[in-house]
Structures are given as structure tokens and as C-alpha cells.
Amino acid sequence: MVDFSLEVELAVGYAVFLTIVAVALEWMARHMHRRTVGISTVGFTYHPDRDLWSCPRDQHLFPVFSDPIRGKVIYRAPASACNACHSKAGCTESTTGREIERIENESIEAGMMRFHRGLSLMLLSLAALIVIVELLRTHASHPRLLLAAVLVILFVIGLRLSSGRSTAISGLGTSDHSGEG
């Protein structure tokens, strides 16, 4: 039976703990991003082929403003359609029609995703640093193999996070501008 020193066990344990926190943070960020985007457009469907949104009552929201520098497009339903709609009270308070803002490329949600990704990568880097230090301190072969295996796993997870494969940021941030207008 191989006997690992307390330092090796603590280094591996702490690295595993930091990895779990990093992966959980990444998962929560993805979940919150999907939820935020979904809440503001519940029941609405975006039609990229026609560049318009349709509401649950089959009215269309057309682009009324575009800022190509910021990648921002505002879509609005005709005021007459919204004001005559039976579902208006649950959809918007606006007398000018329901609005949806679509942001490509940059958005608050995408910025938050990058922030959380950075935190996750920082935690993984810290875990890797702890394992590397212990790898340099330890001279027994079995503990070194364990530490090297943990380091490889950390590297693979970090590579996966940094490449963005584990998080699908759609580039589509939306927000509801349904206040008085």
C-alpha cells in the first residue's frame, strides 16, 4: 500500500475542492444566463430569417432602432396591436407597443459570463499552482504520479473552460423594455 504524506493529501484535496467550486461557478453562470435571457422573452419567438420577433398572440415586433457599433437592435410591436390585445396587462404597460432589445456580441450577460469564467479559471490556476508546488516538493514516485494526474485533469478542465466549449454564449442578450413610453 502506498502511503501519501499529509501535504500531498491536502494539496490534492484542496485542488479538488477548488475545481469543484470553479465548475459549480461556471454551471451557475450558464444557468443564470439562460434564465435571464429566457425571462424577458417568455412566449416570444425570434425569427432570424426575417429578423423579427413574434409574440404569443402572433403579432410581430419589427426592428425600429439599430446601433451596429454596439450590436444593439430594438424591436417593437405596433402600438395599435398591443393596445387592442387582451393580454396587454400581462405583457407591457407601454402605450407605444411592447419592445424587446436584442444585443449581439457584447451584453451585460456575456460580460458576466466572462467575469465568472475568469473567476473559474483563476480558481483552477490556483489549484494547479498548489499541485505544482507539491509536485516539486515530493520525491516519491506514487505521490508524484497522483499529483501529475491531478495536474493533467486541471489542465483539461481549464482548457475546456478557456476555449468556451463548456459554455454556449449565444451572443443573444435580450431585455424587455416594457415600461411606460
Secondary structure, DSSP 8 states (H G I E B T S, - for coil): -----HHHHHHHHHHHHHHHHHHHHHHHHHHHHHHHHHHHTTT-EEETTTTEEE-TTS-EEEEEEEETTTTEEEEE--HHHHHH-TTHHHH---SS--EEEEE-S--HHHHHHHHHHHHHHHHHHHHHHHHHHHHHH---HHHHHHHHHHHHHHHHHHHHHHHTTT----S-EEEE--S--
